[in-house]
């Protein structure tokens, strides 16, 4: 399974970063790559919570939290992807320990569409995903800095 990993030292505390990530259904309020998002389960946080994200410019994702360790790690499964060249994936958000900043790692394992050409599709997608996830972490930093925890 192909992987894309990006890292960033976020100028906010782990509690601030976690407050943003833990507001699972409302990712569209701060992530510039998501046009709209909403919960699709009663649970809005923790393992089993689900959401739908309409992504920019087109496409949608159905996601489920599969791992939850407050202020340390969250795992999110992409259960279904519509109108994008990915079948499914799993993203892991890992927060390092620090006082004033948060070392953040985003690791994304994905299965591309394309059947026998999936390796070519993955090679094409990796630089785009890396750029997109870099933007995600920049947006996360801005949102985390606004948190009062």
C-alpha positions in Angstrom: 0.0 0.0 0.0 1.5 3.4 -1.0 2.3 5.9 1.8 2.7 9.6 2.0 4.1 11.1 5.2 4.4 14.8 6.1 5.7 16.4 9.3 5.5 19.9 10.8 6.3 21.5 14.1 3.0 23.3 14.9 3.3 26.5 16.9 0.5 25.5 19.3 0.3 23.2 22.3 -0.8 19.5 21.9 -4.1 20.4 23.7 -4.8 23.1 21.2 -4.0 20.8 18.2 -6.1 18.0 19.7 -9.0 20.3 20.3 -9.1 21.0 16.5 -8.7 17.4 15.4 -11.2 16.1 18.0 -13.9 18.3 16.6 -14.2 15.6 14.0 -17.4 16.6 12.1 -16.4 20.2 11.7 -13.2 19.9 9.7 -14.7 22.1 7.0 -14.6 25.1 9.4 -10.8 25.2 9.2 -9.5 22.9 6.4 -9.4 24.8 3.1 -9.5 21.5 1.2 -12.9 20.6 2.6 -16.0 22.5 1.3 -18.5 20.9 3.7 -18.5 18.3 6.4 -21.0 16.8 8.9 -21.3 13.9 11.3 -23.0 10.7 9.9 -23.2 9.0 13.3 -24.5 9.9 16.7 -21.0 9.8 18.1 -19.0 12.9 17.1 -15.7 11.8 18.6 -13.8 8.7 19.6 -13.6 5.3 17.9 -16.6 4.7 15.7 -17.5 8.3 15.0 -18.2 8.9 11.3 -18.4 11.9 9.0 -18.8 12.9 5.3 -16.5 15.5 3.7 -17.2 17.2 0.4 -13.7 18.0 -0.8 -12.5 20.8 -3.1 -12.7 21.0 -6.1 -14.8 17.8 -6.4 -15.3 14.6 -4.6 -16.4 13.3 -1.3 -15.1 11.0 1.5 -16.8 8.8 4.0 -14.6 8.5 7.1 -14.5 6.6 10.4 -12.3 7.2 13.5 -10.5 3.8 14.1 -8.0 4.9 16.7 -8.3 7.5 19.5 -5.6 8.4 22.1 -6.3 12.0 23.2 -3.5 14.4 22.6 -1.3 11.6 21.1 -2.9 9.9 18.1 -6.0 9.7 15.9 -6.5 7.2 13.1 -9.1 7.8 10.5 -10.2 5.3 7.9 -11.4 6.5 4.5 -14.1 4.0 3.9 -15.4 5.4 0.6 -14.0 7.9 -1.8 -16.2 9.4 -4.6 -14.9 11.1 -7.7 -11.3 10.9 -6.7 -8.7 8.3 -7.8 -8.5 6.5 -4.4 -10.4 3.5 -3.3 -9.7 3.7 0.4 -7.1 4.8 2.9 -6.1 5.4 6.5 -4.5 8.5 7.9 -2.7 8.6 11.2 -2.3 11.9 13.0 0.6 11.6 15.6 1.2 14.4 18.0 4.6 14.6 19.7 5.2 15.7 23.2 6.2 19.3 23.7 5.2 22.3 25.8 4.9 25.3 23.4 4.9 23.5 20.0 3.6 20.2 18.8 5.7 18.0 16.5 3.0 16.6 14.2 3.3 13.7 11.8 0.6 12.8 9.3 1.0 9.4 7.7 -1.4 8.3 4.9 -1.6 4.8 3.5 -3.9 4.5 0.5 -5.1 2.2 -2.2 -5.4 3.9 -5.5 -7.9 3.2 -8.2 -6.5 1.9 -11.5 -6.4 -1.9 -11.3 -3.2 -3.0 -13.1 -2.2 0.7 -13.5 -2.6 1.5 -9.8 1.2 1.8 -9.4 1.2 4.5 -12.0 -1.7 6.2 -10.4 0.0 6.1 -6.9 3.2 7.6 -8.4 1.1 10.4 -9.9 -0.9 11.0 -6.7 2.0 11.0 -4.1 3.4 14.5 -4.9 -0.2 16.0 -5.0 -1.1 14.3 -1.7 2.1 15.5 -0.1 1.4 19.1 -1.1 -2.2 18.8 0.0 -1.3 17.4 3.4 1.3 20.1 3.9 -1.6 22.6 3.4 -3.7 20.6 5.8 -1.0 20.9 8.5 -0.7 24.7 7.8 -4.5 25.0 8.2 -4.4 22.9 11.4 -1.7 25.2 12.8 -3.8 28.3 12.2 -6.9 26.7 13.7 -5.0 25.4 16.7 -3.5 28.8 17.4 -7.0 30.2 17.8 -8.0 27.6 20.4 -8.3 28.6 24.0 -7.8 25.4 26.1 
